[in-house]
Amino acid sequence: MAFDPPLHPVVAAVTARIAGRSAPSRGAYLAQSEAARVKGVRRGALSCTNLAHGFAAFPASDKLLLRQQRQPSLAIVSSYNDVLSAHQPFERFPRVIKEAARGVGAVAQFAGGTPAMCDGVTQGQPGMELSLFSRDTIAMATAVALSHNLFDAALCLGICDKIVPGLLIGALHFGHLPTIMVPGGPMTSGLGNQEKAAIRQRYAQGLVSREELLEGEALTREAVRCALSITARQRFMPIGRLVDERCIVNAMVALLATGGSTNHLIHWVAVARAAGILIDWTDFSDLSAAV
C-alpha cells in the first residue's frame, strides 16, 4: 500500500499563497498556452513558400514526412560551443537525436543555437559582467528557435547556471509544447575529489607546477547516448502545465536544502514569472526556515 507523507504545513501554506497571488497571471498564461495548443502546429497552414524554406535542406525522406503532416517534428535547441567543457557531448547529440527520430518515423531539426558562457573562464575578467545578463539572451534565442511554428515538441540541450534557466524561460513561452531538458551526462577527470583538492593545496604551496594543476582539473567526456521517443498519440504534459506552483516550490525547496547557487534565487523568480507564477523573497524566507 502506497504511503504519501503529509505535506509540511509551511510548504503547503507557501504553495497556497503563491497560487492565490498568481491566479490572474497564471490564468492568463494557461489561456494563452491553451489557445496555442488548440491551433496546433501550423505547418499545414503555412504557404508552400514558407514550408519550402522550412525544410529545404532536409533529406528527401524527411521532406516527405513533413509534407504528409502525419509524423511529429522535433525541435533541437542547443547551447553547445567549444569553450564549455561540460557541453562537449552536445557536439554529437543533434546527429544522435535525428537518427533516433528517423528510427521511429519522425523528424528532428536543429532549430537554433544559443550563446553559453563559462564562468570558470571569465571569473575575474571583464566578461564576467555579462554572465547573468546572458540568461535573457539565451531565453530569447530559445524562443526565436521555436518561433518557426514547425514543431510538435522540443529538446533543449544545456547545462549549468544561467543556461538551463534561459532555455527553460524561452521554452515556457511555447508552453503548449512537450519539452525535455537534456543534460550532457557525467564527466570525470579520472581523479577523485580528494586527490584534486590535494593538488590544489600543493599548487598553492608552490609544490606542483601549473601544468600539473591543469592536468588535475582536466575533464574528459563520457559517452552519452540519448534515446528519443516521439509519439503522435498526444498523451503528454506540456511544459506550461508541468511547471506549476508545486513545481516551482519543489525547486525552491531543493535549492534551499542543497545550499545551491545563490544566482538561482534570481533565476527561479524569472522562470516562475515566465509561467505566470509570482514568487518573492518572503516565500524563500519562509521556506528556508522550514527546510
N, C-alpha and C positions, 0 to 999 in steps of 0.2 A: 504494500500500500504506500503510495507516494505521500510524502510529508512536506508541506510548504511551511517553512518557518514564518512566524508573524513579521510583518514589516516594522522596522524600527519606527517608533512614533515621530521622531524628529524628521526622518526621511519621508514618512507619509505626509507630515504637515508641510514640509517644504515643497514636496511634489504638488500637493493640492494648491498651495499658494501660487506656485508658478503657473499651474493650469488656469487658475482664476484670473491672474494678471494678464495671461497671454491669450485669453479666449478670443478677443476681437482679431488680433493679428494672426493667430493660428488658424482661426476660421477662414480668414481671407486667403491665407496661403493654401490651405487644403482645397478651397473652392477653385483657386487658380490651377492647382495641380489636377483636380478632377476634370476641369474643362479641357485641359491638355490631353488627359487620358481618353476622354470621350472622342476627341478629334482623332486620336491615334496617330501613328506615323503617317506623314503626309506624302510619302513617296508617290502614291497614286494620284495625288492632286498636283504634283509638280509637272511643269511643262516638259516636253521632250528635250528641250534645250537644257533645262535645269538638270534633268536626270542624266543626260549625256555628259555634262560636266561632272556630276557626282560620281560616276564610275568609269570615266574614260580610260583610266589606267588599269582597270581590272582585267584579269584573265577572262577569256570568253565564257568559261563555265560560270564564273561568279556573276558576270553581267546577266547571263540568262536567269539565274536565280533571283536577282533583284528585279528584273523585268516582270517575272511571273508574280511578284508580290506575295508569294505564299511562304517564303522562308525568312526567318529573322535576320536582321543585320546588326552586328555588334560594333560599337564604337570603342576604339582603343585610345585612351588619353594617357600620355606618358610624360614623366618629368625626368627622363634619362638624360644624363650628359656624362662626359668622360672625367669630370672633376670629382664627383661624389663617388667614393669607393663603394658605399653601400648600395648604389644604384647599378653597379656593373651587370648584374643578371638581367636587368631590363633591356640591355642592348639586344638580346636574342628573344625576349618574350613576345614581341609582335609576331615574329615568324611562327613561334610555337602556338600562339593563340589562333592565328589564321589557319594553320594546319588542323588544329583541333576543331575549329568551327566547320571547316570543309568536311571533316570526318563525320559530322552529324548532319550534314546537308544544309549548313548555314553559311553565312558570310561575315567576315570581320574586316573592318577598315581601320587603318591608323588615322584617327580623326584629327589629332593635333598634339603638339608638344607644349610643355610649359617650362618656364625657367625654374631653376633649383639652385640654391646657394648652399655651400658647405661652411658652417661656422668654424669648423676646425681649420679651414684655410684663411678665413677673413678675420678671426679674432685678433684684436689689437691693430687692425688695419682699417683704413677709411671705408672699405667696402662693407664692414660690419654694420655701418649705419643704415644700409639698405635691407638688412636681414628681415626684420619684422614687416617692413613695408612690402617685401616681396610676396607675402601671403596673398594680398589682394590682387597682385598681378597674376599670380598662379590661378586664383579663383576666376578672374576674368578670362584668362587663356582657356581654362576648362570650359567655361560657358560658351566661348567662341567656337571651340571644337565641337560641342554638342548642338550648336545652333543650326546646323545644316538640315535638320528635320529629315534625316535619312535613317535614323537608328531606332531599334527596338529596345536596346539595353546598352549598358556601358561598363567597361572595365577601366578603373583609374589606377595607374601604376605609380607608386610613390612611397617613400619612407621619410621619416624624420619630422621634427618640429617645423612648422610653417608650411611644409609641402603638403602633408596629408590634410591639415585643416583647410588649406587653399583648395585642394582638389575636392574636398567634401563640400565646401561652401559653393563652389561652382556647380557641382553635381546637384545640389539641393535646388538650384534654380530650374532644374528639369526633374522635379520631384515625382513626376508620373512614371519615370523610367526605373526599372530594376537596375541597380548599380552595385558592383562589387569593388571594394578597395583591395588591391593586390600588393602585398609586400614583396620584398625581394628574397626572403628566405634568410637562413642563418649564415653568418660569416665567421670564420675563425682565422687566427694567425698561427695556429699550431702551438701557441704558448698560453699557459694558464694565467689567470688574473694575478696570482701571487708572484709568478715569475716576471710578468710585465711590470708590476709595481716595484719589484726589486731592481729591475733595470732602470726605471725612472729614478729611484733613490740613488743608485750608483752613479748615474749621469749627473745628478745634482751635486754629488760629492766630487765630481771630476774623475771618477774611477773608470768610466767607459766613454767611448767616443760617440759623437753624434750619429755616425753610421750605425753603430750597434743599437742606439736608441731607436732610430727609424726602423731598423730590422725588427725590433721587438714590437713596434706599433703596427707593422705591416698587416694588411688584411688580404686574405685570399678568398676568392669566390667559391662558394659552394654550388654544386649542380642543383638547378631548380627546375622542377617540372610543373607546369601549370596545366591543370585539367579544366577544360571548359565544356559545359553542357548547356546547350540552348534549346529551349522548348517553345513551341508555338501554342501551348495549351493555356497560356496566360494565367498560370497559377503561381503568383509571386506577390511579394510585399514590396511596393515601390518605395524608393528611398525616402520620399517625402513623408510617408506614413510610418516607416520604420523609425526614423529619427523623431520621436515624440518627447513629451515631457519626462516620461520614465527613462527613456534612453539617455537624455541629457543629464538627469540626476544620477544615473548609474555612472556616467563618465565623470561627473564632478566628484562623486564618492571615490572612484578609482584613483583619480588624480590626488585627492587629499590623503588617501590611505597609503599611497606609494611615495608621497613627497616628490611627485614628478615635477617636470619643468614648470617654473613659475610663469613662463610665457603662455602656458595653456590656460591660465586664469583669463588671459585676454582672448585666446583663441576660442574657448568654449562659449564665451559671450557672443562672439561673432558667428560661430557655427549655429548656435541656438537661434539667433536673430534671423539667419538665412532660412530657417524653417518656421519662422513666425513665432518663436518662443522667446520670452523675455526673462532673463535671469540677471541678478545683480550681486554685489558683494555681500549683502546681508544673507543671501541664500548660501553662498560659500562659507560665510562665518558660522551660520547655524549648523550646517553640515559638519564643518570642521570640529565643532565642539562635541559632536556625537561619534565621529569616526575614530 
